[in-house]
Amino acid sequence: MKRYFLTVDWCSTGNRGIFCDSMGNCFSQDTPHTEEDFFRILDHFGLILTPLSLLLSEDEVAQYTRWVPLSEFSNMYGIALRKETSHETS
């Protein structure tokens, strides 16, 4: 089964990951996220996070194992990245 996940790419660095909290709770749904969804979830930080709604399977989501906190969200939320992806937030 596939679902749409809110993914972000911090400052468009080419490191797209799943937006989630430190416990792995993310924003997934059966239909693609809309611009309104992006703004409701990310507020004005959507400008630097380059949001995109991606359709991912359970196996694909399981590849996102490295969590990087975002200071913009008081480190409560961050980006789950694939292990081989490098990401710098400072």
C-alpha beads as a LAMMPS data file, in Angstrom:
LAMMPS data file: protein, C-alpha beads

90 atoms
89 bonds

1 atom types
1 bond types

-500.0 500.0 xlo xhi
-500.0 500.0 ylo yhi
-500.0 500.0 zlo zhi

Masses

1 110.0

Atoms # bond

1 1 1 0.000 0.000 0.000
2 1 1 1.233 3.470 -0.855
3 1 1 0.482 6.804 0.819
4 1 1 1.454 10.400 0.158
5 1 1 4.083 11.781 2.529
6 1 1 5.009 15.397 3.126
7 1 1 8.645 15.620 2.105
8 1 1 10.954 18.615 2.369
9 1 1 14.333 19.679 1.020
10 1 1 15.932 22.183 3.422
11 1 1 17.133 25.194 1.389
12 1 1 16.904 23.107 -1.812
13 1 1 20.187 21.293 -1.131
14 1 1 19.084 18.141 -2.946
15 1 1 18.537 16.179 0.279
16 1 1 14.802 15.472 0.249
17 1 1 13.397 13.649 3.249
18 1 1 10.166 13.002 5.092
19 1 1 9.037 15.768 7.448
20 1 1 8.326 14.217 10.876
21 1 1 8.814 14.556 14.605
22 1 1 11.529 12.851 16.645
23 1 1 9.265 9.842 17.251
24 1 1 8.783 9.270 13.521
25 1 1 5.257 10.659 13.352
26 1 1 4.820 12.161 9.916
27 1 1 2.182 13.766 7.752
28 1 1 0.878 11.075 5.417
29 1 1 -2.485 10.778 3.716
30 1 1 -4.302 8.966 0.914
31 1 1 -4.337 11.973 -1.427
32 1 1 -1.559 14.374 -2.451
33 1 1 -0.912 17.267 -0.084
34 1 1 -2.158 20.626 -1.341
35 1 1 -0.558 24.050 -1.064
36 1 1 -2.991 24.692 1.805
37 1 1 -1.737 21.545 3.557
38 1 1 1.860 22.693 3.151
39 1 1 1.088 26.076 4.702
40 1 1 -1.038 24.592 7.511
41 1 1 1.744 22.174 8.506
42 1 1 4.888 24.179 7.738
43 1 1 3.582 27.758 7.996
44 1 1 6.043 30.250 6.486
45 1 1 8.929 27.755 6.841
46 1 1 7.583 26.134 3.689
47 1 1 9.574 28.798 1.829
48 1 1 12.920 27.335 2.941
49 1 1 11.800 23.699 3.119
50 1 1 10.613 23.264 -0.503
51 1 1 7.704 20.910 0.307
52 1 1 6.567 18.144 -2.028
53 1 1 3.975 15.408 -1.567
54 1 1 5.450 12.053 -2.619
55 1 1 3.708 8.719 -3.037
56 1 1 5.787 6.149 -1.145
57 1 1 5.401 2.475 -0.294
58 1 1 6.071 1.026 3.149
59 1 1 9.390 -0.384 1.891
60 1 1 10.438 3.015 0.541
61 1 1 9.558 4.768 3.809
62 1 1 11.627 2.192 5.722
63 1 1 14.742 3.504 3.920
64 1 1 14.440 6.859 5.719
65 1 1 16.279 5.959 8.915
66 1 1 18.366 9.036 9.775
67 1 1 16.584 11.891 11.555
68 1 1 17.926 15.456 11.433
69 1 1 16.199 17.972 13.740
70 1 1 15.310 21.401 12.365
71 1 1 16.081 24.380 14.610
72 1 1 13.274 26.247 12.813
73 1 1 10.862 23.915 14.624
74 1 1 12.654 24.016 18.021
75 1 1 14.169 20.626 17.154
76 1 1 10.753 19.017 17.762
77 1 1 10.367 18.349 14.036
78 1 1 12.934 17.444 11.466
79 1 1 13.687 15.491 8.330
80 1 1 13.988 11.723 8.078
81 1 1 16.652 11.072 5.458
82 1 1 17.962 7.998 3.745
83 1 1 21.111 6.725 5.415
84 1 1 23.380 7.610 2.492
85 1 1 22.070 11.202 2.294
86 1 1 24.259 13.872 3.819
87 1 1 22.520 16.904 5.309
88 1 1 23.737 19.964 7.133
89 1 1 21.281 22.304 8.898
90 1 1 23.704 24.821 10.366

Bonds

1 1 1 2
2 1 2 3
3 1 3 4
4 1 4 5
5 1 5 6
6 1 6 7
7 1 7 8
8 1 8 9
9 1 9 10
10 1 10 11
11 1 11 12
12 1 12 13
13 1 13 14
14 1 14 15
15 1 15 16
16 1 16 17
17 1 17 18
18 1 18 19
19 1 19 20
20 1 20 21
21 1 21 22
22 1 22 23
23 1 23 24
24 1 24 25
25 1 25 26
26 1 26 27
27 1 27 28
28 1 28 29
29 1 29 30
30 1 30 31
31 1 31 32
32 1 32 33
33 1 33 34
34 1 34 35
35 1 35 36
36 1 36 37
37 1 37 38
38 1 38 39
39 1 39 40
40 1 40 41
41 1 41 42
42 1 42 43
43 1 43 44
44 1 44 45
45 1 45 46
46 1 46 47
47 1 47 48
48 1 48 49
49 1 49 50
50 1 50 51
51 1 51 52
52 1 52 53
53 1 53 54
54 1 54 55
55 1 55 56
56 1 56 57
57 1 57 58
58 1 58 59
59 1 59 60
60 1 60 61
61 1 61 62
62 1 62 63
63 1 63 64
64 1 64 65
65 1 65 66
66 1 66 67
67 1 67 68
68 1 68 69
69 1 69 70
70 1 70 71
71 1 71 72
72 1 72 73
73 1 73 74
74 1 74 75
75 1 75 76
76 1 76 77
77 1 77 78
78 1 78 79
79 1 79 80
80 1 80 81
81 1 81 82
82 1 82 83
83 1 83 84
84 1 84 85
85 1 85 86
86 1 86 87
87 1 87 88
88 1 88 89
89 1 89 90
